[in-house]
Amino acid sequence: MELAYVCEWEKRPKSTHCPSIPLVCSWSCRNLVAFSTDLKGEDDDKDVSHMIHIIDTEHPWDVYSISSGHTEVISCLEWDQSGSRLLSADGDGQIKCWSMSDHLVNSWESVLSSSLDGDPIVALSWLHNGVKLALHVEMSGSTNFGEKFSRVKFSPSLTLFGGKPMEGWLAVAVSGLVTVSLLKPGGALLTASESLCRLRGRVALADIAFTGGGNIVVAATDGSGSSPVQFYKVVVSVVSEKCRIDTELLPSLFLRCTTDATRRDKYPAVTHLKFLTRENSEQVLLCASHQSGSIVECWSLRKEGLPVNNIFQHRSPVVGEKQPTILKWRILTTTGDLERVSAIALPKLPISISNTDLKVASDTKFCPGLGVALAFHDGSIQILHRLSLHTMGVFYSSSASGQRPGDESAVKRQRTGGPAPHFKALQFSWTSLALAGVDNHGKLHMLRVSPSMGQVLEMNTTLRHLLFLLEYCMVTGYDWWDVLLHVQPSMVHNLVEKLHEEYMRQNQALQQVLATRIVAVKASLCKLSTATAARACDFHAKLLLIAISSTLKSLLRPHVLHLPDKSPGDRLAEICAKNTDTDIDKVMINLKTEEFVLDGPPLQSLQQLIQWVGDFVLYLLANLPNQGSLVRPGLGSACGLLVLSELLVMIRIWGLLKPGCLPSFTATLDSLQLLFRLLTRLWLCSREEGPPQDPDETLIDECCLLPSQLLVPSMDWLPVNDGVVVRLQGKHPLRLQFGKASSLPGGGATAALEVFTRSPGSQKMDNLRCVHMGVCPTEESKACTRCGCVTMLRSPNKTNAMKQWEQRWIKNCLCGGLWRRIPPTLS
């Protein structure tokens, strides 16, 4: 483990961080981190503000701080499965649901709420939606994604008509009440509360897990080491438009350390109670503590045979009769005496823990998903194996290394009696390759967690581990930012090639589903190395090309609707794929041109996208002689060239109907005819049917003449990306400040992208609408958190066709990244 970056507040306000008031932190599958702080004003007895801070890990300084409106300390934060909604709960029983405003990660609003007045919430969870994957390390060498990542049969907590999962949340309160809020399709909330058992008692700690049968299991304890840890089954249903909760008591357990006569009084309090995974209610992690130390125990629920009295053992057995069984908690393992634990993080990666998978993971040193992180009061972190609890990795912060000679801050802390810096909240990323921790001063720390936990591996094995996790992110749609933290520049080329090979081995249907996602992953990888930086241009251009192609083809309608023939777009692709003629007008003869007849307004309103296609083809061909250059635009594959040919044919036909929609070039000759002829010749050299050939000399010569025949536009290929991941290649951690983007240091790996930076006087581009915004745009803009693509926040267009194009990207960027609002000066 090593520190990647630290983000701190510029002016540290007075805070109420103390051992009895834990900070909370939560990490979503879209790489958004939410954490809370409780800040006091000038008068320590009044004006306490309970804040929620939300950041995306690529731009940690761009923090969105919400004055939550909670009247007591925030005790729980919980993201939903999509990473777009956040639950918060406090010590007064208030639960709030937050969602993005205008789909921006730095703009949030409270949309729903429920309450148990005056009853502090100790555990909170969204209801399960029934989607569960298992990641099989044993099958990591398989060519089939379905074998590597299998869908596990798992029932939702509650279903609507037709089996659709019902959304909602469940919370456990200090008084022993469990409350459920269900979100009806119309937006209304159904809320109900029920006692966990008939004899209600104080619940100091609780956790929530789900079973494959759709039930909910709640673990609860009153915090005393001498009291049992109770487990309850909770079943939620809707009867006569009302929410109903049924509870049932399950087997309980006593901590091993408190039943041992020699240590009975040594650990008086249970400080942490966690199910090992959200979908596994049969394994639980418990931590008991005293003033200066802790001990951790791992327990498992097992089915055991019930012993039968001797009287009944001698009777003749009945056919089909089985020995009666009982569920019983058994201790798996326990640690020795540890430093006092301040926070625990559990892995989110759903790794299969079958004996075969565990053996392969051990042999190949694949550790993600197998470690539990413990933070201690001395500032250190240990990662323990989730089953054996043996140490896998250790991180020592500057405060954990002991008091060094001349350490003035340590001496000062001793005099003032202030607590040493340590983590109050800790969270794993969704592939377990990073840890986010918030310390008792409100600083956010981001730590890399090695896939092999620091064990030396061959390069091929390391690549295989990273490739496996990138494939998992592609299949699930989760963000892969934490995987990029471990990619060195020398790995990029091999990773991109191997990822493409694995993708091409999948069936056609899955390839179509993952078509844009794999291009986005490749673009993210290529930005990490100087040798592949130009290929990032290829992939960004390809993303926009795929989107424009699908949009323009969707405008086509078959001339006769009832014929079960191919669509006009499919026929066009088939004809262009067989075409070897370089005359665009001869290709048009083979098409049913009546299928391409459209009304004028849609064509005219999409002219800016059509113009981008024309400019792209011209720029690509004009730079063909410079294909070894760093700023060479994306030649892509033969498939990309074929898509461009199809679009030129469509544009040619539309130009006959509506000349105003044609791309404009500064030239006197037939530009489309010339571009199609050169593009077809280039495609014939690179198509997959025959052996790949270098473009012939005459084609290169004609491309060299293009700048003298047509005015080649200067195109904004790569969106400006000011994120941190490309600056984390070195071993030294970055020191950042919340709210100060200027504090981000340059240099290092960023030199690879200097060629793509913009001078202050350059034109700013709207990368989605393909229009210029001017040198100093006045319009509010938004930028992608992943690739840096910029577009105007409000639409300047009035036509339906362009509004439909913009609606496609209202939630996500072309690359699938989230949007964040940026001030006009940064766009």
C-alpha positions in Angstrom: 0.0 0.0 0.0 1.2 3.5 -0.7 -0.3 7.0 -0.6 -1.5 8.4 -3.9 -2.8 11.8 -2.8 -4.0 13.8 0.2 -6.7 16.5 -0.1 -7.1 18.9 2.8 -9.1 22.0 3.7 -7.4 25.3 3.2 -8.6 26.7 6.4 -9.3 24.0 8.9 -12.4 24.9 10.8 -13.1 23.9 14.4 -14.6 20.4 14.4 -16.4 18.0 16.7 -14.3 15.0 15.7 -13.8 12.8 18.8 -13.9 9.1 19.5 -17.6 9.1 20.3 -18.6 10.8 17.0 -17.4 8.7 14.1 -17.0 10.2 10.6 -18.7 8.3 7.9 -17.6 7.7 4.3 -19.0 5.8 1.3 -17.6 5.1 -2.2 -19.9 4.5 -5.1 -19.4 2.3 -8.2 -19.0 5.5 -10.3 -16.0 6.6 -8.2 -17.8 9.2 -6.2 -16.8 9.5 -2.6 -19.1 11.0 0.0 -18.0 11.8 3.6 -19.4 13.8 6.5 -17.9 16.3 8.8 -19.5 18.1 11.8 -18.3 21.6 11.9 -18.7 24.3 14.6 -18.9 28.0 14.2 -17.3 30.6 16.4 -19.5 29.8 19.3 -18.9 26.1 20.1 -22.3 25.6 21.7 -24.3 26.8 18.8 -24.3 26.9 15.0 -23.1 23.3 14.4 -23.3 22.5 10.7 -23.6 18.8 9.7 -22.0 18.7 6.2 -21.9 16.1 3.5 -19.0 16.4 1.0 -19.1 14.7 -2.4 -16.1 14.4 -4.7 -15.2 12.4 -7.8 -11.8 10.8 -7.3 -10.3 12.2 -10.5 -10.9 15.8 -9.4 -10.8 15.6 -5.6 -10.3 19.4 -5.1 -13.7 20.0 -6.8 -15.7 19.2 -3.6 -19.4 19.8 -3.4 -20.3 20.5 0.2 -24.0 20.2 1.3 -25.4 21.8 4.4 -27.4 18.6 4.9 -30.1 20.0 7.1 -29.6 17.2 9.6 -30.1 18.3 13.2 -27.8 15.7 14.7 -24.5 14.0 13.8 -24.6 12.1 10.5 -24.3 8.4 11.4 -24.7 6.7 8.0 -24.0 7.3 4.3 -25.0 4.8 1.7 -24.9 4.9 -2.2 -27.3 3.0 -4.3 -26.2 0.3 -6.8 -26.2 2.8 -9.7 -24.0 5.3 -7.8 -26.4 8.2 -8.6 -28.3 8.5 -5.3 -27.1 8.8 -1.7 -28.8 8.1 1.6 -27.9 9.9 4.8 -29.1 9.3 8.3 -28.5 11.1 11.6 -28.7 10.8 15.4 -32.3 12.2 15.4 -33.8 9.5 13.2 -33.9 11.6 10.0 -33.1 9.8 6.7 -32.7 11.8 3.5 -32.3 10.6 -0.1 -30.0 12.8 -2.3 -29.9 12.8 -6.0 -28.0 14.7 -8.7 -29.5 18.0 -9.9 -29.3 18.2 -13.7 -27.2 14.9 -13.6 -24.1 16.8 -12.3 -21.8 15.3 -9.7 -21.2 18.7 -8.1 -24.9 19.6 -7.7 -27.1 17.6 -5.4 -30.6 18.0 -3.9 -32.7 16.2 -1.3 -35.7 14.6 -3.0 -37.1 12.2 -0.4 -37.0 11.7 3.4 -38.3 9.6 6.2 -38.0 9.9 10.0 -38.1 8.0 13.3 -38.3 11.1 15.5 -35.6 11.2 18.2 -34.4 7.6 17.5 -30.8 7.6 16.2 -30.1 5.5 13.2 -27.2 3.0 13.6 -27.5 1.0 10.3 -28.8 1.9 6.8 -29.0 0.1 3.5 -30.8 0.2 0.1 -33.0 -2.8 -0.6 -31.4 -5.4 -2.8 -32.3 -5.3 -6.5 -31.6 -9.0 -7.1 -28.4 -8.4 -9.3 -25.4 -10.4 -8.1 -22.3 -11.4 -10.0 -19.6 -13.8 -8.9 -16.0 -13.2 -10.1 -14.2 -16.5 -10.7 -10.4 -16.3 -10.4 -10.2 -19.9 -11.5 -11.7 -18.9 -14.9 -9.5 -15.8 -15.4 -7.8 -17.5 -18.4 -11.2 -18.3 -20.1 -12.1 -16.6 -23.3 -15.7 -16.3 -22.3 -16.8 -13.3 -20.1 -19.8 -15.3 -19.0 -17.5 -17.9 -17.4 -15.3 -15.3 -15.7 -18.2 -13.3 -14.3 -21.3 -15.4 -13.7 -24.8 -14.2 -12.7 -25.8 -15.7 -9.4 -29.4 -16.5 -8.7 -30.5 -13.9 -6.2 -34.0 -12.6 -5.4 -34.7 -8.9 -4.8 -35.8 -7.8 -1.3 -39.2 -6.9 -2.8 -40.7 -7.1 -6.3 -43.4 -5.2 -8.2 -45.8 -6.7 -10.7 -43.8 -8.7 -13.3 -40.8 -9.4 -11.0 -39.3 -5.9 -11.2 -37.4 -5.0 -8.0 -39.0 -2.4 -5.8 -36.7 0.4 -4.7 -36.5 1.6 -1.1 -34.3 1.5 2.0 -34.1 -0.1 5.4 -32.7 1.3 8.6 -32.1 0.1 12.2 -32.5 2.5 15.1 -31.0 2.6 18.6 -34.3 1.6 20.3 -34.4 -1.7 18.4 -36.9 -0.5 15.7 -36.4 -1.4 12.1 -38.0 1.0 9.5 -38.6 0.4 5.8 -39.4 3.0 3.2 -40.6 1.8 -0.2 -40.5 4.0 -3.3 -43.7 3.5 -5.3 -43.5 4.0 -9.1 -45.4 7.3 -8.8 -42.7 8.7 -6.5 -44.7 8.4 -3.2 -43.1 6.7 -0.1 -44.6 3.7 1.8 -43.1 3.6 5.3 -43.5 1.2 8.1 -41.7 0.4 11.4 -41.5 -2.7 13.5 -39.6 -3.9 16.5 -36.8 -6.4 15.8 -38.1 -8.6 18.6 -40.8 -8.6 21.3 -38.4 -7.5 24.0 -36.9 -4.4 22.6 -33.4 -3.5 23.8 -30.8 -0.9 23.0 -28.9 -1.4 19.8 -25.5 0.3 19.8 -24.2 -1.4 16.6 -26.0 -3.1 13.7 -25.4 -4.2 10.1 -27.6 -5.4 7.3 -27.1 -8.2 4.8 -29.3 -10.0 2.2 -30.1 -13.6 1.4 -30.6 -15.3 -2.0 -34.2 -15.9 -1.1 -35.0 -12.2 -0.8 -34.9 -12.0 2.9 -33.0 -9.4 5.0 -30.7 -10.3 8.0 -30.0 -7.7 10.7 -27.1 -8.2 13.2 -27.3 -6.2 16.3 -25.6 -5.7 19.7 -25.9 -3.4 22.6 -22.2 -2.7 22.6 -21.3 -4.7 25.7 -18.8 -7.5 25.3 -20.7 -9.7 27.7 -24.0 -9.4 25.8 -24.9 -11.7 22.8 -24.8 -10.5 19.2 -28.3 -11.1 18.0 -29.4 -11.9 14.5 -32.9 -11.3 13.0 -34.6 -12.2 9.7 -36.6 -9.4 8.3 -39.2 -10.0 5.6 -40.7 -7.0 3.8 -44.0 -7.2 1.8 -46.8 -5.0 0.6 -50.3 -5.9 1.6 -53.4 -3.8 0.6 -51.2 -0.9 -0.4 -49.5 -0.9 3.0 -45.9 -1.9 3.9 -45.6 -4.9 6.2 -42.6 -6.0 8.2 -42.2 -9.5 9.7 -39.2 -10.3 11.9 -37.9 -13.6 13.3 -35.1 -14.3 15.7 -32.1 -16.3 14.4 -29.2 -18.0 16.3 -27.0 -15.6 18.2 -23.4 -15.7 19.4 -21.1 -14.6 22.2 -17.7 -13.3 21.4 -14.9 -15.8 22.0 -12.8 -13.3 23.9 -15.5 -12.6 26.4 -16.2 -16.3 27.1 -12.5 -16.9 27.8 -12.1 -16.7 31.6 -8.6 -15.1 31.3 -9.8 -12.3 29.0 -13.4 -11.8 30.1 -12.9 -8.3 31.4 -10.1 -7.3 29.0 -12.4 -6.3 26.1 -15.5 -4.7 27.7 -17.0 -3.2 24.5 -17.9 -4.3 21.0 -16.8 -1.4 18.7 -17.4 -2.8 15.2 -19.9 -5.3 13.7 -19.8 -6.0 10.0 -21.1 -8.7 7.7 -18.2 -9.7 5.4 -20.2 -8.9 2.3 -23.6 -7.4 1.7 -24.8 -10.6 0.0 -23.4 -13.0 2.6 -25.3 -13.1 5.8 -23.4 -16.2 7.0 -20.1 -14.6 7.8 -19.6 -11.8 10.3 -16.6 -9.8 11.5 -16.6 -8.5 15.1 -14.2 -6.2 16.9 -14.0 -5.8 20.7 -11.9 -3.1 22.2 -10.6 -1.6 25.4 -8.9 1.7 26.1 -5.7 1.0 24.1 -6.3 -2.2 22.2 -8.6 -4.4 20.1 -9.2 -7.9 19.0 -11.0 -9.1 15.8 -13.0 -12.3 15.4 -14.5 -13.9 12.2 -17.5 -16.1 12.6 -19.4 -18.3 10.2 -23.0 -19.7 10.4 -23.0 -23.5 9.7 -25.6 -26.2 9.6 -24.8 -29.0 12.0 -26.4 -32.3 12.8 -28.5 -32.4 16.0 -27.4 -35.2 18.3 -30.1 -37.8 19.0 -30.7 -39.4 22.4 -29.6 -43.1 22.7 -33.2 -44.2 23.2 -33.9 -43.3 19.6 -30.7 -44.5 18.0 -31.5 -48.2 18.1 -34.9 -48.0 16.4 -35.2 -49.0 12.7 -34.6 -46.0 10.5 -37.5 -44.8 8.3 -36.9 -44.6 4.6 -35.9 -41.1 3.5 -35.5 -39.9 7.1 -32.7 -37.4 7.6 -30.8 -36.5 10.8 -32.2 -33.3 12.2 -30.0 -30.2 11.8 -29.5 -26.9 13.5 -27.9 -23.6 12.5 -25.0 -22.6 14.7 -22.4 -19.9 14.7 -18.8 -21.2 14.7 -15.7 -19.1 15.1 -13.4 -19.3 12.0 -10.4 -17.4 13.3 -9.3 -14.6 15.6 -6.4 -12.2 15.7 -4.0 -11.6 18.6 -4.0 -8.4 20.6 -4.0 -5.4 18.2 -3.6 -1.6 18.6 -7.1 0.0 19.1 -9.1 -0.2 15.8 -10.6 3.1 14.6 -12.2 2.0 11.3 -12.9 -1.1 9.2 -13.3 -1.4 5.4 -14.7 -4.4 3.7 -14.1 -5.4 0.1 -16.9 -4.8 -2.5 -15.4 -7.1 -5.2 -17.7 -10.2 -5.4 -14.9 -12.7 -5.6 -15.9 -16.3 -5.4 -14.5 -18.0 -2.3 -14.9 -21.6 -3.4 -11.8 -23.8 -2.6 -10.7 -23.9 -6.2 -11.0 -20.1 -6.7 -9.1 -19.5 -3.4 -6.3 -21.9 -4.4 -5.9 -20.2 -7.8 -5.9 -16.8 -6.2 -3.2 -17.9 -3.8 -1.1 -19.5 -6.5 -1.3 -16.5 -8.8 -1.1 -14.0 -5.9 -4.4 -12.4 -6.8 -5.5 -10.5 -3.7 -8.3 -8.0 -4.6 -11.5 -8.8 -2.8 -9.8 -11.0 -0.2 -8.6 -8.4 2.2 -10.3 -6.5 5.1 -8.7 -3.2 6.0 -8.3 -2.2 9.7 -7.3 1.4 10.6 -5.7 2.0 14.0 -5.5 4.9 16.4 -1.8 5.2 15.8 -2.5 6.1 12.2 -1.5 2.8 10.6 -3.6 0.5 8.4 -3.4 -3.3 8.1 -5.1 -5.5 5.5 -6.0 -8.9 6.8 -7.2 -11.9 4.8 -11.0 -12.0 5.2 -11.0 -15.7 6.2 -7.8 -16.5 8.0 -7.2 -12.9 9.3 -3.4 -13.2 8.6 -1.7 -9.9 7.6 -1.5 -9.3 3.9 -0.3 -5.7 3.8 0.6 -2.7 6.1 0.6 1.0 5.6 2.3 3.4 8.1 1.3 7.1 7.9 3.8 9.7 9.1 2.1 9.7 12.5 2.3 5.9 12.8 6.1 5.6 12.7 6.4 6.7 16.3 7.8 9.9 17.7 11.1 10.7 16.0 13.8 12.9 17.5 13.0 16.5 16.7 9.4 15.8 15.8 7.9 19.0 17.1 4.4 18.2 16.1 4.4 15.0 18.2 5.8 16.9 21.2 3.2 19.6 20.7 0.4 16.9 20.6 1.7 15.4 23.9 1.6 18.8 25.6 -1.9 19.7 24.4 -3.2 16.2 24.8 -4.7 16.2 21.3 -5.4 12.9 19.5 -2.8 11.8 16.9 -4.0 11.8 13.3 -5.8 8.6 12.4 -8.5 7.4 10.1 -12.1 7.7 11.4 -13.6 6.3 8.2 -12.3 3.9 5.6 -13.7 2.6 2.3 -12.5 0.2 -0.4 -13.1 1.0 -4.1 -15.3 -1.4 -6.1 -12.3 -3.4 -7.4 -10.5 -3.2 -4.0 -7.4 -1.6 -5.7 -7.8 1.7 -3.7 -8.7 2.8 -0.2 -10.3 6.2 0.7 -9.8 7.3 4.2 -10.9 10.4 6.1 -8.9 11.3 9.2 -9.9 13.0 12.4 -8.9 16.4 10.8 -11.2 16.0 7.8 -8.4 15.3 5.3 -9.1 12.8 2.5 -6.4 10.2 1.8 -6.3 8.1 -1.3 -4.2 4.9 -1.1 -3.2 2.5 -3.8 -3.7 -1.2 -2.8 -1.5 -3.5 -4.9 -3.3 -6.4 -6.7 -0.6 -8.7 -5.3 -0.2 -6.9 -1.9 3.4 -6.0 -2.7 4.5 -9.5 -3.7 6.8 -9.5 -6.7 5.2 -10.9 -9.9 6.2 -11.5 -13.5 5.0 -8.8 -15.8 2.6 -11.2 -17.6 0.9 -12.1 -14.3 0.5 -8.5 -13.4 -1.0 -7.7 -16.8 -3.4 -10.6 -16.4 -4.6 -9.4 -13.1 -5.2 -5.8 -14.3 -6.8 -7.1 -17.5 -9.2 -9.3 -15.5 -10.3 -6.3 -13.4 -10.7 -4.1 -16.5 -12.9 -6.8 -18.1 -15.0 -6.9 -14.9 -15.5 -3.1 -15.0 -16.5 -3.3 -18.7 -19.1 -6.0 -18.0 -20.6 -4.4 -14.9 -20.3 -0.7 -16.1 -18.4 0.3 -13.0 -15.7 2.9 -13.2 -12.1 1.7 -13.7 -10.3 4.7 -12.3 -8.8 2.7 -9.4 -7.4 0.1 -11.9 -5.6 2.9 -13.7 -3.7 3.8 -10.5 -1.6 0.6 -11.0 -1.0 0.9 -14.8 2.6 1.9 -15.6 3.3 3.5 -19.0 5.2 0.4 -20.1 2.1 -1.7 -19.6 -0.3 0.4 -21.7 0.3 -1.0 -25.2 0.1 -4.6 -24.1 -3.0 -4.0 -22.0 -4.8 -2.3 -24.9 -3.9 -5.2 -27.3 -4.9 -8.0 -24.9 -8.1 -6.2 -24.1 -9.0 -6.0 -27.8 -8.1 -9.7 -28.3 -10.4 -10.8 -25.4 -13.2 -8.5 -26.7 -13.0 -10.0 -30.2 -13.5 -13.5 -28.7 -16.9 -12.7 -27.4 -20.1 -13.4 -29.2 -21.5 -10.8 -31.6 -24.3 -9.7 -29.2 -22.0 -9.0 -26.3 -19.6 -7.2 -28.6 -22.4 -4.8 -29.6 -23.3 -4.2 -25.9 -19.6 -3.4 -25.0 -18.7 -1.6 -28.3 -18.4 1.9 -26.8 -17.3 0.9 -23.4 -14.2 -0.9 -24.6 -13.2 2.2 -26.7 -13.6 4.4 -23.6 -11.4 2.0 -21.6 -8.7 2.1 -24.3 -8.8 5.9 -24.4 -8.3 6.1 -20.6 -5.3 3.7 -20.8 -3.6 5.5 -23.7 -3.5 8.8 -21.9 -1.1 7.2 -19.4 1.9 6.9 -21.7 3.7 9.2 -24.1 4.0 6.3 -26.6 0.3 5.9 -26.9 -1.0 9.4 -26.2 -1.8 9.9 -29.9 -4.0 6.8 -29.9 -6.1 8.4 -27.2 -7.1 10.8 -30.1 -8.1 7.8 -32.2 -10.4 6.4 -29.6 -12.1 9.8 -28.7 -12.7 10.4 -32.4 -14.1 6.9 -32.7 -16.5 7.4 -29.9 -17.9 10.5 -31.5 -18.0 8.8 -34.9 -19.9 5.8 -33.6 -22.5 8.1 -32.0 -22.9 10.3 -35.1 -23.2 7.3 -37.4 -25.9 5.7 -35.3 -27.8 9.0 -35.0 -27.8 9.7 -38.8 -28.7 6.1 -39.7 -31.6 6.2 -37.2 -33.2 8.9 -39.4 -33.5 6.5 -42.3 -36.8 4.7 -42.9 -37.6 1.7 -45.2 -39.7 2.8 -48.2 -42.1 -0.2 -47.7 -42.7 -0.8 -44.0 -44.2 -4.3 -44.1 -41.3 -5.9 -45.9 -39.1 -8.0 -43.5 -36.0 -6.8 -45.2 -32.8 -5.3 -43.9 -32.9 -1.7 -42.7 -31.6 1.0 -45.0 -28.5 1.5 -42.8 -27.7 -2.3 -42.9 -28.1 -2.3 -46.7 -25.8 0.7 -47.1 -23.2 -1.0 -44.9 -23.4 -4.2 -46.9 -23.0 -2.3 -50.3 -20.1 -0.2 -49.0 -18.4 -3.3 -47.6 -18.4 -5.0 -51.1 -17.6 -1.8 -53.0 -14.2 -1.3 -54.6 -15.3 1.6 -56.8 -13.8 5.0 -55.9 -16.6 6.9 -57.6 -19.2 8.0 -55.0 -21.9 8.5 -57.6 -21.6 4.9 -58.8 -22.1 3.6 -55.3 -25.4 5.7 -55.1 -26.7 3.8 -58.2 -26.9 0.6 -56.2 -29.0 2.1 -53.4 -32.7 2.7 -53.1 -32.3 6.4 -52.8 -36.0 6.9 -51.9 -35.1 5.4 -48.5 -32.7 8.3 -47.9 -35.3 11.1 -48.6 -35.7 13.2 -45.4 -37.4 16.5 -44.7 -35.3 19.6 -44.8 -35.4 20.8 -41.2 -33.8 17.7 -39.5 -31.0 17.7 -42.1 -30.3 21.4 -41.7 -30.3 21.2 -37.9 -27.8 18.4 -37.9 -25.4 20.2 -40.3 -22.8 20.7 -37.5 -22.5 17.0 -37.0 -22.3 16.5 -40.8 -19.6 19.2 -40.9 -17.6 17.3 -38.3 -17.7 14.1 -40.4 -16.4 16.1 -43.4 -13.7 17.9 -41.4 -12.6 14.6 -39.8 -12.2 12.8 -43.2 -10.2 15.8 -44.6 -8.0 16.1 -41.5 -7.4 12.3 -41.5 -6.4 12.1 -45.1 -4.3 15.3 -45.0 -2.3 13.9 -42.1 -1.8 10.4 -43.6 1.8 11.2 -44.6 2.4 12.1 -40.9 1.2 8.8 -39.4 4.3 8.5 -37.3 3.7 11.9 -35.7 2.4 12.3 -32.1 -0.4 14.6 -33.3 -1.6 12.2 -36.0 -5.4 11.9 -35.9 -7.1 8.6 -35.5 -6.9 6.3 -38.5 -8.5 3.7 -36.4 -9.3 0.4 -38.0 -10.7 -0.6 -41.4 -14.1 -0.7 -39.7 -13.8 3.0 -38.8 -12.9 3.9 -42.4 -15.9 1.9 -43.7 -18.2 3.8 -41.4 -16.8 7.1 -42.8 -17.4 5.9 -46.3 -21.1 5.1 -45.5 -21.6 8.5 -44.0 -20.1 10.3 -47.0 -22.5 8.4 -49.3 -25.5 9.4 -47.1 -24.3 13.0 -47.0 -23.9 13.0 -50.8 -27.5 11.9 -51.3 -28.8 14.4 -48.7 -26.8 17.2 -50.4 -28.8 16.7 -53.6 -32.1 17.2 -51.6 -30.9 20.0 -49.3 -27.6 21.6 -50.4 -27.5 23.6 -47.2 -26.8 20.5 -45.1 -23.5 19.7 -46.9 -20.2 20.3 -45.1 -18.6 23.5 -46.3 -15.0 23.4 -47.6 -12.9 26.3 -48.9 -12.4 24.9 -52.4 -13.6 25.1 -56.0 -13.6 21.3 -56.8 -16.1 18.6 -55.9 -14.8 18.0 -52.4 -17.0 15.0 -51.4 -16.1 13.2 -54.6 -12.4 13.7 -53.9 -12.5 12.7 -50.3 -14.6 9.5 -51.0 -12.1 8.4 -53.7 -9.1 8.8 -51.4 -10.9 7.3 -48.4 -12.0 4.2 -50.4 -8.4 3.7 -51.6 -7.1 3.9 -48.0 -9.8 1.4 -46.9 -8.9 -1.0 -49.6 -5.3 -1.0 -48.2 -6.4 -1.7 -44.6 -9.5 -4.0 -44.9 -9.3 -7.3 -43.1 -10.1 -9.6 -46.0 -6.6 -9.4 -47.5 -3.2 -9.0 -46.1 -2.6 -5.5 -44.6 -0.8 -3.2 -47.0 0.9 0.2 -46.7 -0.8 3.0 -48.6 0.8 3.3 -52.1 2.9 6.2 -53.1 0.3 7.8 -55.4 -2.2 7.8 -52.5 0.4 9.4 -50.2 1.2 12.0 -52.9 -2.5 12.9 -53.4 -2.9 13.3 -49.7 0.1 15.6 -49.6 -1.6 17.8 -52.2 -4.8 18.1 -50.1 -3.8 21.2 -48.1 -3.2 23.1 -51.4 -6.7 22.0 -52.7 -8.8 22.3 -49.5 -8.4 24.4 -46.3 -7.6 21.7 -43.7 -9.3 22.7 -40.4 -7.5 22.6 -37.1 -9.5 20.1 -35.0 -9.8 19.8 -31.3 -9.1 16.0 -31.0 -8.5 15.4 -27.4 -10.7 17.0 -24.7 -8.6 18.8 -22.1 -8.3 16.6 -19.0 -7.1 18.1 -15.8 -7.6 15.0 -13.6 -5.1 13.5 -11.3 -4.7 9.9 -12.6 -2.1 10.9 -15.3 -0.1 12.7 -12.5 0.1 9.7 -10.2 2.7 7.7 -12.1 5.4 8.7 -9.7 5.9 7.4 -6.2 5.5 10.7 -4.4 2.0 11.5 -3.2 0.2 14.7 -4.4 -0.7 17.3 -1.8 -4.0 19.0 -2.8 -6.4 21.4 -1.3 -10.2 21.3 -1.5 -11.5 24.1 -3.7 -8.1 24.9 -5.3 -7.6 23.3 -8.7 -4.4 25.5 -9.1 -2.7 23.5 -6.4 -2.4 20.5 -8.8 1.3 20.1 -9.7 2.2 19.5 -13.3 5.1 17.7 -14.9 6.0 14.0 -14.9 3.7 11.9 -17.0 1.7 15.1 -18.1 4.5 15.9 -20.5 2.9 13.2 -22.8 -0.1 15.4 -23.2 1.5 18.9 -23.6 0.9 18.7 -27.3 -2.8 18.7 -26.6 -2.9 21.7 -24.2 -4.7 24.8 -25.4 -3.2 28.3 -25.5 -5.2 31.0 -23.5 -6.3 32.6 -26.8 -7.5 29.5 -28.6 -11.1 28.8 -29.5 -13.0 26.7 -27.0 -14.9 23.8 -28.4 -18.3 22.2 -27.5 -17.1 18.6 -28.0 -20.6 17.2 -28.2 -22.3 19.7 -30.4 -19.2 20.2 -32.5 -19.4 24.0 -32.4 -17.0 26.7 -31.3 -17.9 28.6 -28.1 -15.5 31.4 -28.6 -12.2 32.4 -26.8 -14.0 33.4 -23.6 -17.3 31.5 -23.4 -20.0 33.2 -21.3 -22.3 30.1 -21.2 -22.2 27.8 -18.2 -20.6 24.5 -19.2 -20.1 21.0 -17.9 -17.1 18.6 -18.3 -16.8 14.9 -18.2 -15.1 13.6 -15.0 -13.4 10.8 -17.1 -12.2 12.2 -20.4 -12.6 16.0 -19.9 -15.1 16.4 -22.8 -16.8 19.9 -22.5 -20.3 20.9 -23.6 -22.7 23.8 -22.8 -25.0 23.1 -19.9 -28.0 24.7 -21.5 -29.0 23.9 -25.1 -28.9 26.7 -27.6 -30.8 24.6 -30.2 -34.5 24.8 -30.9 -34.9 22.0 -33.4 -36.2 18.5 -32.3 -33.4 16.6 -34.2 -30.6 18.4 -32.3 -32.5 18.2 -29.0 -32.7 14.4 -29.4 -29.0 14.3 -30.0 -28.4 16.2 -26.8 -30.8 14.1 -24.8 -28.6 11.0 -25.5 -25.8 12.6 -23.4 -27.9 14.2 -20.7 -26.8 11.7 -18.0 -23.4 10.5 -19.3 -20.6 11.6 -21.7 -19.8 9.7 -24.9 -17.3 7.7 -22.9 -19.8 6.9 -20.1 -18.3 9.3 -17.6 -20.4 11.6 -15.3 -20.8 15.3 -15.8 -19.6 18.1 -13.5 -20.4 21.8 -13.7 -17.4 24.0 -14.5 -17.1 27.8 -14.5 -16.9 29.5 -17.9 -13.2 30.3 -17.5 -12.3 26.5 -17.4 -14.3 25.5 -20.4 
